[in-house]
């Protein structure tokens, strides 16, 4: 927004090379707002502006940019300035950037870091992709068991400036294992000579560095904290993770799930930023797979070709019946995928889900069957449109709808369970995937019921 | 998990009325874990356990329960205990609960509150549903412009204990308007005699109480804060909102969007908790609307009945073609709805989106058309299955696929824009809704192209 308003003015100043004026304008804004201004500029212009900002501000602005913008900037900037910015970035933000870049670029950038920062970056990068270890920062504050509140505050004044967050301070034993924690809040409220041990939380929920990021989202929701400690497999404190990073994770996971549900690969970049070719690739893959699956409908229809030739009226209801199955499957699969993602249900609940979907599917099927019966039986010239056996046709459509909707609900709800059980992401059971599955089965259900009911009359 | 393990033991103790033992077991756990144990119990048993917990612990456990559990408990508990718990709840959690209950129950509960707490609750409830005002807490700490860091810390020791969060302290002028803010972090790091004004942030991004909660999610992501101030239309500071509440909002909004995308009303309750009847209602409404819309396919097919009778082979490809349109529409609509929700795009971007979808839709249509051509032309007994004019049939199918996929991508991407422009929630443009729209249009496209290409041969 701000960017759009300022853009013509800024672009003009960049062309005029009026850096003094540019710097003055930009320094009137806060880093998040400068970042917003940047996103509306061309990558080359962004690099120019970043170079003229004061070093600390530049690093802060960089932190607020999206990963894809950061990537473009790294390529447009000189080595020296990249090194400066990388060294000033918070470790967790640096990891997120390095992770995004091609491996060769990452290696090159790691070499630009100071030895101390490189050590932190490589350590963080050693954890599996999408693990908590990648998102944590090693900049926590550890305190001694024997200190008073005053000692802790004095220690903070000494080391705190370099730490990203110390809302929570941690007590470790001589092996570095996490023992307890103190809230900064309680330290501030206490008299200075209070022993810190009196202020301990006596409860230190900790995350494992190798666990998936989604675990962190669930833990922050459960414990209502702004910061949580991260330990390795020996309970040794290795870092902390803050809630603002987790907010990003939660949004990102939801975006990926929504895109997969829509029947494509997750884009991993904002819609307007991703290259046209890679967007088409990410969509074409699944679309082609679904298309090949859907070809089975042509095969199934071909199998019933004689029936269709004898009773063309049957063909009229094909889209209606298979799409109803697809819609009910889409509802069921969206419900279950989200419930699994936010941990409302677990794998063990599959039996309870089947029972619920059995009832819901039957009820929904009956609702649609009733609507179809009303529509066919109350149609003004029903005998002309549906032929003399319109009653039998109506019965065929109604029974098929109940069968197809029931099958859709069951298939849509069980597929995410099956995928997770097999070790896949349940969100891969997209609505279109379920619809394709139900389309083919729906045709078989429809024509089998038609054969039973209409045998001897229309067929 | 813990609940499942302990459940038999706890249920036995409840039946034996061994309250001393129960209390001892529960007091070994932290409030979040007790809340987890509670969710696996029957509502009556939950009420029993809540009664035997120490008063403060009971309020904490209650805070960690889901809204639907809280609602059941309120109905199972006596007035006196409800009043105690309500008075001990944080204002924002209390508002969330009161908002969830039927209006008459809310009125009754408001009467149970102490006059001071009732005033806070009614004030918060005065803001529109889903507004930031409903989620904020009025328990912020305001400081004077002239104080030193030491003065502020002394003030905190006096009033801080009652405040939910003081990671950020606020400076207001004599009319109560927000002027500036100080981070607790900087206060703690400063020497005690530093004037607080030297520590001011000089940037106070503030939220409006009447704005939608989604604005808060976006602001927390932009500013990386754990707490943000909330002001009224005169810039008067009325409260603060914390990031942990916003994490809940972000998850809840994503869940609603996913459920709407799946083609149903948002459930507003966990899958296994919601009553069967209300779940069926929330699903049946949209399913019936979609079904009535999809009936237009039968009408459209009826219109082309003569063509189908002449060339049954056309009917074979109906499901394949319309589902391809539905799938591409589903991809486009999921992409755009999520991009609008996380503000990657705004209404003003509609023209850029159309251009992208035009290219993407054409490319995706060509991919599917190529697959279809290969399949039809390389099929072993193609002349037997598709008749002597299989080349013309193949051309019809290929051209229809390009048209339908292009239309699906454009309709799927533009519908969310149209809905938001008309003031509706763009997520109402569910994948099944788009599919239904594309199904009907797809049939018209298919049979029109068939008529053009096959006129004089098959038709």
Interface residues (C-beta under 8 A of the other chain):
Chain A: X30 X32 X36 X63 X64 X153 X156 X157 X160 X161 X166 X167 X184 X185 X188 X189 X190 X191 X203 X205 X217 X220 X221 X222 X223 X224 X225 X226 X242 X243 X244 X246 X247 X248 X250 X251 X254 X255 X257 X258 X259 X261 X262 X263 X264 X267 X270 X271 X272 X273 X276 X279 X280 X283 X284 X286 X287 X288 X290 X291 X292 X294 X295 X297 X298 X301 X302 X305 X308 X309 X312 X315 X316 X317 X318 X319 X320 X322 X323 X324 X326 X327 X328 X330 X331 X333 X334 X335 X336 X337 X338 X339 X342 X344 X345 X349 X352 X353 X356 X359 X360 X363 X364 X367 X368 X371 X372 X375 X385 X405 X430 X431 X432 X435 X436 X439 X443
Chain B: X30 X32 X36 X63 X64 X153 X156 X157 X160 X161 X166 X167 X184 X185 X188 X189 X190 X191 X203 X205 X217 X220 X221 X222 X223 X224 X225 X226 X242 X243 X244 X246 X247 X248 X250 X251 X254 X255 X257 X258 X259 X261 X262 X263 X264 X267 X270 X271 X272 X273 X276 X279 X280 X283 X284 X286 X287 X288 X290 X291 X292 X294 X295 X297 X298 X301 X302 X305 X308 X309 X312 X313 X315 X316 X317 X318 X319 X320 X322 X323 X324 X326 X327 X328 X330 X331 X333 X334 X335 X336 X337 X338 X339 X342 X344 X345 X349 X352 X353 X356 X359 X360 X363 X364 X367 X368 X371 X372 X375 X385 X405 X430 X431 X432 X435 X436 X439 X443
